[in-house]
């Protein structure tokens, strides 16, 4: 998150080893986990927030309510919960930001500037079919595979696990 609008939890590798009570040398691999779309509870900058029917649909299907506060999570597009995107005609991914007409190389340092940020999107066709029973990447709809591959290429990190439902077995391992 963006300070000061961040979780009170320590969501870093250091926080994980502290919480588990193991030494850092016991960690052999670190895996980043993200949802197929972004959310935020409460205040703070969120330039890709969807304040329309699409955002409402994400909140409803994804049951995006803060566990502690009971507040609705603000939804936007940004890989777990890939199945939540199953019924959208199109999916937008933020690929850049502009401030005062200039492309940004990094997030604005001033929190007030976030209100002025323009988001550049790349739009993908939706797949309009359930992925919740899919267990192999190659069995995902082509549009879905293309979306996942775009994310991999854009962030430069391979996606090894894809969550497609609420059950422990609702997982695609690549």
ROROVEX-69302 format. One record per residue (C-alpha): residue number from 0; x, y, z; residue in one letter. Coordinates in Angstrom, 3 decimals. Example, Ala and Ser with C-alpha at 12.3 -4.5 7.8 and 13.67 -1.06 7.14 Angstrom:
// residues 2
<atom i="0" east="12.300" north="-4.500" up="7.800" aa="A"/>
<atom i="1" east="13.670" north="-1.060" up="7.140" aa="S"/>
//
This chain:
// residues 174
<atom i="0" east="0.000" north="0.000" up="0.000" aa="X"/>
<atom i="1" east="0.899" north="3.659" up="0.039" aa="X"/>
<atom i="2" east="1.845" north="5.158" up="3.373" aa="X"/>
<atom i="3" east="0.059" north="6.169" up="5.557" aa="X"/>
<atom i="4" east="-2.852" north="4.110" up="4.168" aa="X"/>
<atom i="5" east="-1.296" north="0.711" up="4.840" aa="X"/>
<atom i="6" east="-2.106" north="-2.393" up="6.812" aa="X"/>
<atom i="7" east="-0.955" north="-2.597" up="10.409" aa="X"/>
<atom i="8" east="0.373" north="-6.080" up="9.620" aa="X"/>
<atom i="9" east="3.935" north="-6.670" up="8.507" aa="X"/>
<atom i="10" east="3.399" north="-8.209" up="5.058" aa="X"/>
<atom i="11" east="7.100" north="-8.616" up="4.245" aa="X"/>
<atom i="12" east="9.296" north="-11.715" up="4.291" aa="X"/>
<atom i="13" east="10.736" north="-10.389" up="7.565" aa="X"/>
<atom i="14" east="7.250" north="-10.232" up="9.029" aa="X"/>
<atom i="15" east="6.568" north="-13.799" up="7.921" aa="X"/>
<atom i="16" east="9.675" north="-15.225" up="9.596" aa="X"/>
<atom i="17" east="8.945" north="-13.238" up="12.753" aa="X"/>
<atom i="18" east="5.348" north="-14.461" up="12.811" aa="X"/>
<atom i="19" east="6.403" north="-18.049" up="12.187" aa="X"/>
<atom i="20" east="9.272" north="-17.902" up="14.659" aa="X"/>
<atom i="21" east="11.826" north="-19.233" up="12.188" aa="X"/>
<atom i="22" east="15.210" north="-17.780" up="11.238" aa="X"/>
<atom i="23" east="15.495" north="-15.973" up="7.879" aa="X"/>
<atom i="24" east="18.022" north="-18.593" up="6.740" aa="X"/>
<atom i="25" east="15.226" north="-21.199" up="6.853" aa="X"/>
<atom i="26" east="13.483" north="-19.487" up="3.926" aa="X"/>
<atom i="27" east="14.552" north="-21.093" up="0.652" aa="X"/>
<atom i="28" east="12.025" north="-19.516" up="-1.708" aa="X"/>
<atom i="29" east="9.827" north="-16.419" up="-1.633" aa="X"/>
<atom i="30" east="6.603" north="-16.421" up="-3.636" aa="X"/>
<atom i="31" east="4.678" north="-13.237" up="-4.385" aa="X"/>
<atom i="32" east="0.884" north="-13.626" up="-4.313" aa="X"/>
<atom i="33" east="-1.526" north="-11.142" up="-5.898" aa="X"/>
<atom i="34" east="-5.201" north="-11.124" up="-6.744" aa="X"/>
<atom i="35" east="-6.232" north="-10.788" up="-10.385" aa="X"/>
<atom i="36" east="-7.586" north="-7.362" up="-9.425" aa="X"/>
<atom i="37" east="-6.611" north="-4.826" up="-6.774" aa="X"/>
<atom i="38" east="-8.620" north="-3.711" up="-3.750" aa="X"/>
<atom i="39" east="-8.223" north="-1.150" up="-1.032" aa="X"/>
<atom i="40" east="-10.148" north="-0.617" up="2.219" aa="X"/>
<atom i="41" east="-10.710" north="2.950" up="3.371" aa="X"/>
<atom i="42" east="-8.920" north="6.096" up="2.269" aa="X"/>
<atom i="43" east="-5.813" north="6.484" up="0.161" aa="X"/>
<atom i="44" east="-4.894" north="6.911" up="-3.494" aa="X"/>
<atom i="45" east="-6.329" north="4.351" up="-5.904" aa="X"/>
<atom i="46" east="-6.138" north="5.698" up="-9.463" aa="X"/>
<atom i="47" east="-7.444" north="2.462" up="-11.042" aa="X"/>
<atom i="48" east="-10.490" north="2.299" up="-8.770" aa="X"/>
<atom i="49" east="-13.633" north="1.300" up="-10.627" aa="X"/>
<atom i="50" east="-16.450" north="3.526" up="-9.404" aa="X"/>
<atom i="51" east="-19.025" north="2.035" up="-11.747" aa="X"/>
<atom i="52" east="-21.027" north="-1.129" up="-12.376" aa="X"/>
<atom i="53" east="-17.813" north="-3.068" up="-13.064" aa="X"/>
<atom i="54" east="-16.439" north="-2.164" up="-9.616" aa="X"/>
<atom i="55" east="-19.777" north="-3.079" up="-8.033" aa="X"/>
<atom i="56" east="-19.697" north="-6.433" up="-9.834" aa="X"/>
<atom i="57" east="-16.151" north="-7.151" up="-8.569" aa="X"/>
<atom i="58" east="-17.214" north="-6.283" up="-5.004" aa="X"/>
<atom i="59" east="-20.232" north="-8.560" up="-5.250" aa="X"/>
<atom i="60" east="-18.671" north="-11.610" up="-6.927" aa="X"/>
<atom i="61" east="-15.403" north="-11.367" up="-4.973" aa="X"/>
<atom i="62" east="-17.205" north="-10.643" up="-1.667" aa="X"/>
<atom i="63" east="-14.820" north="-7.752" up="-1.093" aa="X"/>
<atom i="64" east="-15.655" north="-6.662" up="2.438" aa="X"/>
<atom i="65" east="-12.958" north="-5.885" up="5.017" aa="X"/>
<atom i="66" east="-12.936" north="-8.695" up="7.604" aa="X"/>
<atom i="67" east="-12.005" north="-6.474" up="10.540" aa="X"/>
<atom i="68" east="-13.886" north="-3.313" up="9.613" aa="X"/>
<atom i="69" east="-16.826" north="-4.678" up="7.609" aa="X"/>
<atom i="70" east="-16.201" north="-1.922" up="5.052" aa="X"/>
<atom i="71" east="-16.500" north="-2.622" up="1.350" aa="X"/>
<atom i="72" east="-13.132" north="-2.969" up="-0.331" aa="X"/>
<atom i="73" east="-12.574" north="-0.556" up="-3.170" aa="X"/>
<atom i="74" east="-12.015" north="-2.628" up="-6.317" aa="X"/>
<atom i="75" east="-9.814" north="-2.081" up="-9.313" aa="X"/>
<atom i="76" east="-7.876" north="-4.112" up="-11.846" aa="X"/>
<atom i="77" east="-4.166" north="-4.795" up="-11.267" aa="X"/>
<atom i="78" east="-3.003" north="-14.096" up="-9.116" aa="X"/>
<atom i="79" east="-5.527" north="-15.380" up="-6.986" aa="X"/>
<atom i="80" east="-9.252" north="-15.007" up="-7.579" aa="X"/>
<atom i="81" east="-8.847" north="-15.207" up="-11.368" aa="X"/>
<atom i="82" east="-12.296" north="-16.838" up="-11.471" aa="X"/>
<atom i="83" east="-13.879" north="-13.577" up="-10.274" aa="X"/>
<atom i="84" east="-13.103" north="-12.143" up="-13.736" aa="X"/>
<atom i="85" east="-14.906" north="-14.990" up="-15.564" aa="X"/>
<atom i="86" east="-18.010" north="-12.997" up="-16.495" aa="X"/>
<atom i="87" east="-16.650" north="-9.675" up="-17.701" aa="X"/>
<atom i="88" east="-16.918" north="-8.611" up="-21.346" aa="X"/>
<atom i="89" east="-13.533" north="-6.924" up="-21.140" aa="X"/>
<atom i="90" east="-10.760" north="-6.547" up="-18.602" aa="X"/>
<atom i="91" east="-8.589" north="-3.473" up="-18.263" aa="X"/>
<atom i="92" east="-5.049" north="-3.574" up="-16.909" aa="X"/>
<atom i="93" east="-3.270" north="-0.395" up="-15.864" aa="X"/>
<atom i="94" east="-0.019" north="-0.137" up="-17.818" aa="X"/>
<atom i="95" east="1.076" north="3.386" up="-16.961" aa="X"/>
<atom i="96" east="0.313" north="6.652" up="-15.247" aa="X"/>
<atom i="97" east="0.539" north="10.274" up="-16.338" aa="X"/>
<atom i="98" east="0.662" north="13.423" up="-14.264" aa="X"/>
<atom i="99" east="0.160" north="16.782" up="-15.952" aa="X"/>
<atom i="100" east="0.447" north="15.048" up="-19.335" aa="X"/>
<atom i="101" east="3.839" north="13.492" up="-18.543" aa="X"/>
<atom i="102" east="4.419" north="9.753" up="-18.191" aa="X"/>
<atom i="103" east="5.566" north="8.730" up="-14.728" aa="X"/>
<atom i="104" east="8.509" north="6.411" up="-14.182" aa="X"/>
<atom i="105" east="7.564" north="5.890" up="-10.530" aa="X"/>
<atom i="106" east="4.602" north="6.679" up="-8.263" aa="X"/>
<atom i="107" east="4.158" north="10.327" up="-7.241" aa="X"/>
<atom i="108" east="5.949" north="11.151" up="-4.001" aa="X"/>
<atom i="109" east="3.226" north="13.587" up="-2.925" aa="X"/>
<atom i="110" east="-0.047" north="11.933" up="-1.864" aa="X"/>
<atom i="111" east="-2.093" north="14.857" up="-3.225" aa="X"/>
<atom i="112" east="-0.725" north="14.201" up="-6.730" aa="X"/>
<atom i="113" east="-2.489" north="10.826" up="-6.834" aa="X"/>
<atom i="114" east="-5.818" north="12.620" up="-7.303" aa="X"/>
<atom i="115" east="-4.463" north="14.131" up="-10.538" aa="X"/>
<atom i="116" east="-2.969" north="10.931" up="-11.983" aa="X"/>
<atom i="117" east="-4.329" north="9.729" up="-15.333" aa="X"/>
<atom i="118" east="-4.297" north="5.968" up="-15.839" aa="X"/>
<atom i="119" east="-3.292" north="4.346" up="-19.124" aa="X"/>
<atom i="120" east="-5.029" north="1.001" up="-19.695" aa="X"/>
<atom i="121" east="-4.581" north="-1.968" up="-21.969" aa="X"/>
<atom i="122" east="-7.910" north="-3.679" up="-22.637" aa="X"/>
<atom i="123" east="-8.320" north="-7.434" up="-22.991" aa="X"/>
<atom i="124" east="-11.367" north="-9.407" up="-24.135" aa="X"/>
<atom i="125" east="-13.106" north="-11.339" up="-21.369" aa="X"/>
<atom i="126" east="-13.615" north="-15.090" up="-21.570" aa="X"/>
<atom i="127" east="-17.226" north="-15.332" up="-20.317" aa="X"/>
<atom i="128" east="-16.887" north="-18.913" up="-19.119" aa="X"/>
<atom i="129" east="-16.148" north="-20.468" up="-15.743" aa="X"/>
<atom i="130" east="-12.534" north="-21.254" up="-14.886" aa="X"/>
<atom i="131" east="-13.326" north="-22.676" up="-11.436" aa="X"/>
<atom i="132" east="-12.925" north="-26.317" up="-12.505" aa="X"/>
<atom i="133" east="-9.809" north="-25.775" up="-14.627" aa="X"/>
<atom i="134" east="-6.614" north="-27.337" up="-13.229" aa="X"/>
<atom i="135" east="-4.243" north="-27.023" up="-16.207" aa="X"/>
<atom i="136" east="-3.092" north="-23.722" up="-17.680" aa="X"/>
<atom i="137" east="-3.563" north="-24.962" up="-21.240" aa="X"/>
<atom i="138" east="-7.242" north="-25.714" up="-20.452" aa="X"/>
<atom i="139" east="-7.985" north="-22.071" up="-19.597" aa="X"/>
<atom i="140" east="-9.817" north="-20.098" up="-22.300" aa="X"/>
<atom i="141" east="-7.378" north="-18.514" up="-24.754" aa="X"/>
<atom i="142" east="-8.377" north="-14.989" up="-23.674" aa="X"/>
<atom i="143" east="-7.639" north="-15.890" up="-20.062" aa="X"/>
<atom i="144" east="-4.233" north="-17.379" up="-20.928" aa="X"/>
<atom i="145" east="-3.401" north="-14.245" up="-22.920" aa="X"/>
<atom i="146" east="-4.290" north="-12.072" up="-19.914" aa="X"/>
<atom i="147" east="-2.094" north="-14.127" up="-17.568" aa="X"/>
<atom i="148" east="0.802" north="-14.101" up="-20.066" aa="X"/>
<atom i="149" east="0.481" north="-10.326" up="-20.412" aa="X"/>
<atom i="150" east="0.791" north="-9.909" up="-16.639" aa="X"/>
<atom i="151" east="3.876" north="-12.141" up="-16.613" aa="X"/>
<atom i="152" east="5.524" north="-10.193" up="-19.413" aa="X"/>
<atom i="153" east="4.546" north="-6.800" up="-18.022" aa="X"/>
<atom i="154" east="5.898" north="-7.401" up="-14.513" aa="X"/>
<atom i="155" east="8.740" north="-9.668" up="-15.651" aa="X"/>
<atom i="156" east="7.872" north="-12.449" up="-13.218" aa="X"/>
<atom i="157" east="6.531" north="-15.914" up="-14.038" aa="X"/>
<atom i="158" east="3.177" north="-16.857" up="-12.542" aa="X"/>
<atom i="159" east="3.510" north="-20.388" up="-11.173" aa="X"/>
<atom i="160" east="0.216" north="-20.736" up="-9.312" aa="X"/>
<atom i="161" east="-3.207" north="-19.410" up="-10.306" aa="X"/>
<atom i="162" east="-6.161" north="-19.482" up="-7.931" aa="X"/>
<atom i="163" east="-9.495" north="-20.136" up="-9.636" aa="X"/>
<atom i="164" east="-11.841" north="-20.596" up="-6.699" aa="X"/>
<atom i="165" east="-12.290" north="-20.795" up="-2.959" aa="X"/>
<atom i="166" east="-11.350" north="-24.434" up="-2.431" aa="X"/>
<atom i="167" east="-7.818" north="-25.590" up="-1.690" aa="X"/>
<atom i="168" east="-7.950" north="-27.666" up="-4.879" aa="X"/>
<atom i="169" east="-8.962" north="-24.641" up="-6.983" aa="X"/>
<atom i="170" east="-5.413" north="-24.128" up="-8.126" aa="X"/>
<atom i="171" east="-3.523" north="-24.276" up="-11.386" aa="X"/>
<atom i="172" east="0.150" north="-25.168" up="-10.928" aa="X"/>
<atom i="173" east="2.437" north="-24.370" up="-13.860" aa="X"/>
//
